[in-house]
Amino acid sequence: MKKILVVMMGVCAALCAGCILPQRGNEPSIISSTQLTEPVWIRNGEPIVFEAEDWFPMDEVENLLDSEVYEAGTYREVPFFIERTDVRPFERIYTHFSKNRYRAFEQ
C-alpha cells in the first residue's frame, strides 16, 4: 500500500512540474540600441578597409564555429575574421555578431 501511495505521489509531482514553469507574456520584444552587438558604423553600412579594398557589410549573418575562422586583423577597434578554408583572393570577411554568428562582408 505504501508503494502505491509513493508511486501515485511521484506521478502527481511529475504532472504538476510543468505547471510551475514561468509563462512568457505575449508582449512584443523591443530591442534598444544599447542591446546591439555591432558598432554603429557597421549598422550604417560603412566598409572595412582590408588589403587596400573596401569590404561592405551584408545582411547575411552566418553560423560559424570559432574553430572555423581565424582573426585576420582589426579595423576601427573591431576584429575581423576569415574562414580557415578560404584562400586569397578571399571571398568574404566577417565580424563577430554573437555566439557562433558572424556578419559577412564582401567587396
Rosetta silent file (secondary structure, phi, psi, omega in degrees, C-alpha in Angstrom):
SEQUENCE: MKKILVVMMGVCAALCAGCILPQRGNEPSIISSTQLTEPVWIRNGEPIVFEAEDWFPMDEVENLLDSEVYEAGTYREVPFFIERTDVRPFERIYTHFSKNRYRAFEQ
SCORE:     score description
SCORE:     0.000 S_00000001
   1 L     0.000  -40.414  178.779    0.000    0.000    0.000 S_00000001
   2 H   -64.307  -38.390 -179.441    2.842    2.381    0.817 S_00000001
   3 H   -63.558  -40.394  179.305    4.493    1.646   -2.534 S_00000001
   4 H   -65.160  -41.461  179.052    1.311    2.507   -4.426 S_00000001
   5 H   -63.564  -41.942  179.348    0.972    5.750   -2.494 S_00000001
   6 H   -65.208  -42.428  178.566    4.614    6.697   -3.236 S_00000001
   7 H   -63.654  -44.089  179.965    4.156    5.940   -6.948 S_00000001
   8 H   -62.795  -40.617  178.064    0.941    7.988   -7.092 S_00000001
   9 H   -65.815  -38.370  177.520    2.637   10.930   -5.385 S_00000001
  10 H   -63.251  -42.954  178.577    5.549   10.691   -7.857 S_00000001
  11 H   -64.127  -43.827  178.835    3.168   10.709  -10.832 S_00000001
  12 H   -63.050  -40.763  179.220    1.277   13.712   -9.432 S_00000001
  13 H   -64.699  -40.358  179.480    4.523   15.582   -8.811 S_00000001
  14 H   -65.865  -40.148  179.741    5.686   14.891  -12.371 S_00000001
  15 H   -68.289  -35.904 -178.801    2.378   16.084  -13.833 S_00000001
  16 H   -80.354  -17.086 -176.833    2.370   19.259  -11.746 S_00000001
  17 H   -60.338  -35.700  179.347    6.010   20.115  -12.509 S_00000001
  18 H   -68.037  -25.651 -179.489    5.056   21.600  -15.878 S_00000001
  19 H   -74.218  -20.321 -175.490    2.590   23.948  -14.221 S_00000001
  20 H   -83.252  -20.901 -177.045    5.305   25.569  -12.135 S_00000001
  21 L   -62.503  142.506 -179.951    7.392   26.811  -15.082 S_00000001
  22 L   -67.108  144.824  179.489    7.184   30.562  -15.732 S_00000001
  23 L   -98.056  143.035  176.151    4.994   31.659  -18.609 S_00000001
  24 L   -89.679  139.578  178.252    6.114   34.143  -21.247 S_00000001
  25 L   -76.454  167.630  178.990    3.849   37.059  -21.953 S_00000001
  26 L   -92.839   17.472 -178.617    2.549   37.926  -25.408 S_00000001
  27 L   -74.512  137.825  177.205    4.177   41.345  -25.292 S_00000001
  28 L   -67.597  142.130  178.762    6.334   42.199  -28.332 S_00000001
  29 L   -84.703  138.621 -179.742   10.018   42.426  -27.567 S_00000001
  30 L  -115.830  124.642  179.360   11.667   45.776  -28.209 S_00000001
  31 L   -96.895  121.655  178.155   15.393   45.901  -28.881 S_00000001
  32 L   -88.732  164.384 -178.414   17.021   49.104  -27.765 S_00000001
  33 H   -65.776  -19.870  178.526   20.171   50.486  -29.329 S_00000001
  34 H   -75.374  -16.046 -179.856   22.100   49.588  -26.190 S_00000001
  35 H   -89.889  -10.120 -178.775   21.471   45.891  -26.884 S_00000001
  36 L   -66.239  140.306 -177.433   23.016   45.920  -30.360 S_00000001
  37 L   -97.260    1.951 -178.315   26.202   43.913  -30.555 S_00000001
  38 L  -116.569  149.837  174.543   27.632   45.794  -33.524 S_00000001
  39 L   -65.363  155.610 -178.798   29.155   49.263  -33.813 S_00000001
  40 H   -60.436  -37.204 -177.305   27.018   51.924  -35.449 S_00000001
  41 H   -63.333  -30.326  175.143   29.410   52.258  -38.402 S_00000001
  42 H   -72.750  -44.267  179.851   28.715   48.622  -39.373 S_00000001
  43 H   -62.041  -27.555  178.421   24.955   49.109  -38.967 S_00000001
  44 L   -85.475    1.072  175.955   25.264   52.177  -41.251 S_00000001
  45 L    82.364   17.606  178.685   26.895   50.075  -43.988 S_00000001
  46 L   -76.374  145.528 -173.816   30.376   51.587  -43.789 S_00000001
  47 L   -82.917  161.611  165.687   33.139   49.355  -45.170 S_00000001
  48 E   -95.186  134.411  175.807   36.155   47.683  -43.620 S_00000001
  49 E   -96.920  116.565 -177.374   39.356   48.537  -45.494 S_00000001
  50 E  -141.019  126.062 -177.354   41.425   45.350  -45.819 S_00000001
  51 L    54.262   45.118  177.705   44.268   44.749  -48.289 S_00000001
  52 L    60.593   23.888  177.426   43.544   48.123  -49.945 S_00000001
  53 E  -125.919  150.117  174.295   39.962   47.052  -50.749 S_00000001
  54 E   -90.734  128.168  178.158   36.615   48.148  -49.320 S_00000001
  55 E  -115.063  117.239 -174.518   34.576   45.309  -47.808 S_00000001
  56 E   -98.722  142.125  179.986   30.913   46.191  -47.250 S_00000001
  57 E   -67.780  141.309  177.714   28.636   44.555  -44.665 S_00000001
  58 E  -104.409  166.384  175.996   25.955   42.239  -45.999 S_00000001
  59 E   -72.051  -18.564 -175.721   22.573   41.449  -44.486 S_00000001
  60 E   -73.313  133.776  171.984   23.735   37.856  -44.058 S_00000001
  61 E  -122.156  116.626 -172.984   24.764   36.657  -40.627 S_00000001
  62 E   -99.385  151.660  174.258   26.282   33.186  -40.855 S_00000001
  63 E   -87.558  112.166  177.186   26.567   30.404  -38.310 S_00000001
  64 L  -135.643  139.332  173.986   30.260   29.623  -37.904 S_00000001
  65 L   -77.236  154.420  177.645   32.098   27.966  -35.052 S_00000001
  66 H   -59.004  -29.351  179.949   35.059   29.807  -33.560 S_00000001
  67 H   -75.573  -10.797 -178.991   37.234   26.940  -34.812 S_00000001
  68 H   -93.378   -6.106 -179.547   36.116   27.619  -38.420 S_00000001
  69 E  -130.868  160.751  172.036   37.501   31.182  -38.561 S_00000001
  70 E  -134.146  151.619 -178.139   40.709   32.974  -37.641 S_00000001
  71 E   -75.540  122.865 -177.246   41.318   36.595  -36.755 S_00000001
  72 E  -100.687  -15.560 -179.490   42.861   38.394  -39.750 S_00000001
  73 E   167.549 -172.120  178.463   43.090   41.881  -38.276 S_00000001
  74 E  -134.814  136.608  176.979   41.340   44.757  -36.548 S_00000001
  75 E  -133.076  125.045 -178.263   39.597   47.728  -38.125 S_00000001
  76 L    50.479   46.869  177.671   38.260   50.627  -36.052 S_00000001
  77 L    65.426   16.376  178.154   38.766   48.560  -32.903 S_00000001
  78 E  -117.529  119.063  177.048   36.665   45.674  -34.304 S_00000001
  79 E   -68.102  144.260  174.361   38.405   42.363  -35.018 S_00000001
  80 E  -125.016  157.764 -168.162   37.555   40.753  -38.351 S_00000001
  81 E  -130.225  160.030  175.527   37.856   37.144  -39.374 S_00000001
  82 E  -129.970  144.503  176.120   38.375   34.881  -42.382 S_00000001
  83 E   -64.639  139.907 -178.886   37.164   31.317  -42.799 S_00000001
  84 L   -61.772  -27.430 -178.221   40.007   28.836  -42.292 S_00000001
  85 L   -86.361   -8.774 -177.539   39.158   27.126  -45.593 S_00000001
  86 L   -83.635  144.373  176.916   39.251   30.354  -47.664 S_00000001
  87 L  -125.923  163.553  179.596   42.348   31.315  -49.682 S_00000001
  88 L   -64.170  142.738   -8.622   43.406   34.525  -51.475 S_00000001
  89 L   -72.753  130.949 -175.284   41.629   36.258  -53.053 S_00000001
  90 L   -65.699  142.171  178.807   39.237   35.984  -50.134 S_00000001
  91 L   -80.543  -41.261 -177.779   35.549   35.686  -50.915 S_00000001
  92 L  -146.938  157.306  165.923   34.334   37.168  -47.624 S_00000001
  93 E  -124.441  166.583 -173.345   35.496   38.515  -44.317 S_00000001
  94 E  -138.585  152.171  166.592   33.444   38.509  -41.123 S_00000001
  95 E  -116.554  151.252 -178.996   32.905   40.392  -37.896 S_00000001
  96 E   -72.563  127.997 -177.624   31.682   38.672  -34.754 S_00000001
  97 E  -103.517  -51.062  174.645   27.965   39.282  -34.276 S_00000001
  98 E  -162.259 -173.438 -176.051   27.083   36.986  -31.361 S_00000001
  99 L   -54.316  119.024  179.727   27.898   33.471  -30.193 S_00000001
 100 L    59.995   23.175  178.724   28.695   31.430  -33.333 S_00000001
 101 E  -127.855  129.874 -177.264   27.229   34.205  -35.545 S_00000001
 102 E  -131.892  133.701  175.912   29.341   36.307  -37.906 S_00000001
 103 E   -80.306  131.562  179.667   28.326   39.178  -40.208 S_00000001
 104 E   -84.764  143.055  173.923   29.589   38.697  -43.760 S_00000001
 105 E  -126.224  137.510  177.717   31.413   41.463  -45.665 S_00000001
 106 E  -128.809  159.199  178.453   32.027   41.387  -49.430 S_00000001
 107 L   -72.619    0.000    0.000   33.939   43.597  -51.853 S_00000001
